[in-house]
Amino acid sequence: GRCRRGQSSTELEPVTPDDVRAAAGRIDGHAVRTPVLTSPELDAAVGHSVFLKCEMFQCTGAFKYRGAANAVLQLSDEQAARGVVCHSSGNHGAAVAAAAKARGVPAVVVVPRTTAPVKVENIKSFGAEVVLCEPTGTARAAAAEAEARRLGGAAIIHPYNQAEVIAGQGTIGLELLEQVPDLDAIIVPVSGGGMLTGIAVAVRGQRPDGSCRVHAVEPAGKRLGDALREGRRVVDPERANIALETICDAMPTRCIGELPWQLAHEQKLVDPLVLSVNDEQVIGAMRYIFETLKLVVEPAAATGVAALLAGQLPKERKLRVGVVLCGGNVDLRGPLPWQKAGCDGEPAAKRAKA
């Protein structure tokens, strides 16, 4: 890969629209071209025309397969033979495991011990070895590096701070603008920032006049908006390594990576208006998506709809808004979040009608 842990952002090679277009060609036939769905009920509830990019229909049930496939397919035969390693909150691990299996190479996935069992099972289903670690960024990275050494120099596929991964995730933006060319804005869930900035690169390549804004949506407490305003990637150094407390188990990372920061802030590809949603809003939106749209989504995938239901996009005029539903890896064997004791989960849109 072109970026490695320990490099400063000034040493990282940027990701370009050409990289995203090349990734699209490379993963064609491997990744799914996911559909875009619409809902008159949702449009009426939020006051905008909404176009849902359904990445829960992607291989492994989440968008991550795009970046993983793009990275694994670019390894030389010699590199691939040594295997691949990654650390992940779940979805990236399954994606790397599946991409490695497709290429016929071994994979080891490091996951925090707090990872949802359904996501660990998903990883194992593709034949990868799973190694548990403490739920901190440094523990994840250290364990991945140790496993790479144990395998004799396996390639580490980073979940977001790697150019090949970012370019692969950017193919979502390319597809979405091909499917709905006249979007005014796209809302993208953000954790480490790989999908957010990959899509932003693609959008700038297709719409260089800036007429399609790319908004991040984050779990409350992440403070990406503060970071962009202050020009500091890390706004709370004491808590930077501690996982966010959020129902969005796929979004535990407090600070976006160095390469995503370069793209979001230094190249100004991401709109400074960051949408932020709390657990109650996410649960309400998740319930709305299940019950009204009839789609299975995990909490992270509900964040964009949650922000729209909360009225966080200006309503001076009706906008055409793309929303990435990033994944659907949720455990359906137990109670869903709104079915748990003490949780209402009634979307704001429905409460307003009552």
PEGI-V97544 format. One record per residue. N is the residue number from 1. BURIAL is + if it has 16 or more other ideal C-beta (glycine too) atoms within 10 Angstrom, else -. D_CENTER is the distance of its C-alpha to the mean C-alpha in Angstrom with 2 decimals. Layout:
# PEGI-V97544
[[N BURIAL D_CENTER] [N BURIAL D_CENTER]]
This chain:
# PEGI-V97544
[[1 + 19.26] [2 + 20.12] [3 + 18.66] [4 - 19.54] [5 - 19.39] [6 - 22.33] [7 - 22.49] [8 - 22.64] [9 + 20.52] [10 - 23.75] [11 - 23.99] [12 + 20.58] [13 - 20.90] [14 + 18.98] [15 + 16.78] [16 - 18.73] [17 + 18.61] [18 - 20.90] [19 + 18.45] [20 + 15.94] [21 + 18.97] [22 + 20.12] [23 + 16.87] [24 + 17.26] [25 - 20.78] [26 + 20.03] [27 + 17.62] [28 - 19.77] [29 - 21.37] [30 + 18.77] [31 + 15.58] [32 - 16.07] [33 - 16.46] [34 + 14.99] [35 - 17.16] [36 - 17.08] [37 + 18.86] [38 - 20.83] [39 + 22.77] [40 - 25.94] [41 - 25.70] [42 + 22.32] [43 + 23.64] [44 - 26.74] [45 + 25.02] [46 + 22.91] [47 - 25.32] [48 + 23.07] [49 + 22.47] [50 + 18.99] [51 + 17.37] [52 + 14.68] [53 + 12.54] [54 + 12.52] [55 + 9.86] [56 + 11.35] [57 + 14.18] [58 + 12.54] [59 + 14.23] [60 + 13.48] [61 + 12.07] [62 + 8.37] [63 + 6.75] [64 + 6.95] [65 + 10.62] [66 + 10.79] [67 + 10.25] [68 + 12.22] [69 + 14.91] [70 + 15.33] [71 + 15.88] [72 + 18.13] [73 + 20.10] [74 + 21.04] [75 + 22.65] [76 - 26.42] [77 - 28.32] [78 - 29.61] [79 - 26.23] [80 + 24.83] [81 - 27.96] [82 + 27.22] [83 + 23.99] [84 + 20.41] [85 + 18.91] [86 + 15.52] [87 + 14.43] [88 + 11.60] [89 + 11.03] [90 + 11.41] [91 + 9.01] [92 + 9.04] [93 + 12.70] [94 + 13.46] [95 + 12.10] [96 + 14.24] [97 + 17.02] [98 + 17.16] [99 + 17.17] [100 + 19.84] [101 + 21.81] [102 + 21.90] [103 + 23.34] [104 - 25.61] [105 + 24.70] [106 + 24.22] [107 + 21.01] [108 + 20.68] [109 + 17.60] [110 + 17.82] [111 + 16.31] [112 + 17.32] [113 - 20.30] [114 - 18.65] [115 + 16.09] [116 + 16.69] [117 - 19.39] [118 + 17.89] [119 + 14.97] [120 + 17.66] [121 - 19.76] [122 + 17.13] [123 + 16.94] [124 - 20.73] [125 - 21.26] [126 + 20.39] [127 - 23.00] [128 + 21.17] [129 + 22.80] [130 + 20.96] [131 + 21.93] [132 - 21.42] [133 + 21.24] [134 - 21.31] [135 + 18.18] [136 - 18.18] [137 + 16.48] [138 - 19.89] [139 + 20.74] [140 + 17.68] [141 + 18.42] [142 - 22.13] [143 + 21.94] [144 + 19.95] [145 - 22.57] [146 - 25.34] [147 + 24.24] [148 + 24.01] [149 - 27.55] [150 - 28.76] [151 + 27.84] [152 - 29.80] [153 - 27.24] [154 + 24.21] [155 + 21.35] [156 + 18.40] [157 + 15.01] [158 + 12.86] [159 + 9.18] [160 + 8.63] [161 + 12.26] [162 + 13.65] [163 + 14.70] [164 + 14.64] [165 + 11.03] [166 + 10.12] [167 + 12.73] [168 + 11.55] [169 + 8.15] [170 + 10.61] [171 + 12.58] [172 + 10.70] [173 + 12.45] [174 + 15.62] [175 + 15.88] [176 + 15.29] [177 + 17.99] [178 - 20.22] [179 - 20.00] [180 + 20.43] [181 - 21.95] [182 - 23.05] [183 + 20.02] [184 + 20.62] [185 + 17.11] [186 + 13.46] [187 + 11.32] [188 + 7.59] [189 + 5.81] [190 + 5.82] [191 + 6.38] [192 + 7.66] [193 + 7.08] [194 + 6.71] [195 + 4.93] [196 + 7.00] [197 + 9.95] [198 + 10.01] [199 + 10.32] [200 + 12.72] [201 + 14.74] [202 + 15.15] [203 + 16.21] [204 + 18.64] [205 + 20.08] [206 + 20.73] [207 + 21.72] [208 - 23.21] [209 - 25.13] [210 - 22.11] [211 - 22.89] [212 + 19.31] [213 + 17.47] [214 + 13.75] [215 + 13.02] [216 + 10.34] [217 + 10.40] [218 + 10.50] [219 + 12.36] [220 + 15.98] [221 - 17.19] [222 + 14.44] [223 + 16.66] [224 + 14.65] [225 + 17.21] [226 - 19.98] [227 + 18.68] [228 + 18.66] [229 - 22.06] [230 - 23.59] [231 - 22.31] [232 - 21.34] [233 + 18.05] [234 - 19.29] [235 + 21.07] [236 - 21.99] [237 - 22.88] [238 - 24.40] [239 - 21.25] [240 - 18.69] [241 - 18.70] [242 - 18.69] [243 + 15.73] [244 + 15.12] [245 - 17.15] [246 + 15.01] [247 + 14.93] [248 + 11.12] [249 + 11.43] [250 + 7.81] [251 + 7.75] [252 + 11.03] [253 + 10.94] [254 + 13.40] [255 + 13.51] [256 + 11.26] [257 + 12.64] [258 + 15.85] [259 + 14.88] [260 + 12.05] [261 + 14.80] [262 + 17.30] [263 + 15.51] [264 + 14.58] [265 + 17.90] [266 - 20.45] [267 - 19.86] [268 - 19.11] [269 + 16.53] [270 + 14.65] [271 + 16.88] [272 - 18.34] [273 - 18.07] [274 + 15.09] [275 + 14.85] [276 + 15.03] [277 + 15.54] [278 - 17.39] [279 + 17.52] [280 + 20.32] [281 + 18.61] [282 + 15.52] [283 + 18.04] [284 + 20.12] [285 + 17.48] [286 + 16.44] [287 + 20.18] [288 + 20.67] [289 + 18.18] [290 + 19.90] [291 - 23.38] [292 + 23.50] [293 + 21.03] [294 - 21.59] [295 + 18.00] [296 + 16.48] [297 + 13.12] [298 + 11.76] [299 + 11.80] [300 + 8.20] [301 + 8.67] [302 + 11.91] [303 + 11.10] [304 + 11.70] [305 + 14.80] [306 + 15.84] [307 + 16.05] [308 + 18.04] [309 + 20.28] [310 + 20.96] [311 - 22.13] [312 + 19.95] [313 + 20.20] [314 - 23.80] [315 - 26.08] [316 - 28.79] [317 - 28.16] [318 - 26.26] [319 + 23.10] [320 + 21.33] [321 + 17.69] [322 + 14.75] [323 + 12.05] [324 + 8.87] [325 + 9.24] [326 + 6.07] [327 + 8.37] [328 + 11.93] [329 + 12.69] [330 + 15.02] [331 - 18.50] [332 - 21.03] [333 - 24.01] [334 - 24.39] [335 - 24.38] [336 + 21.32] [337 + 20.47] [338 + 22.92] [339 - 25.55] [340 - 25.91] [341 - 29.01] [342 - 29.03] [343 + 25.93] [344 - 26.63] [345 + 23.24] [346 - 25.10] [347 + 23.05] [348 + 24.64] [349 + 25.45] [350 - 27.56] [351 - 29.21] [352 - 30.33] [353 - 32.13] [354 - 33.91]]
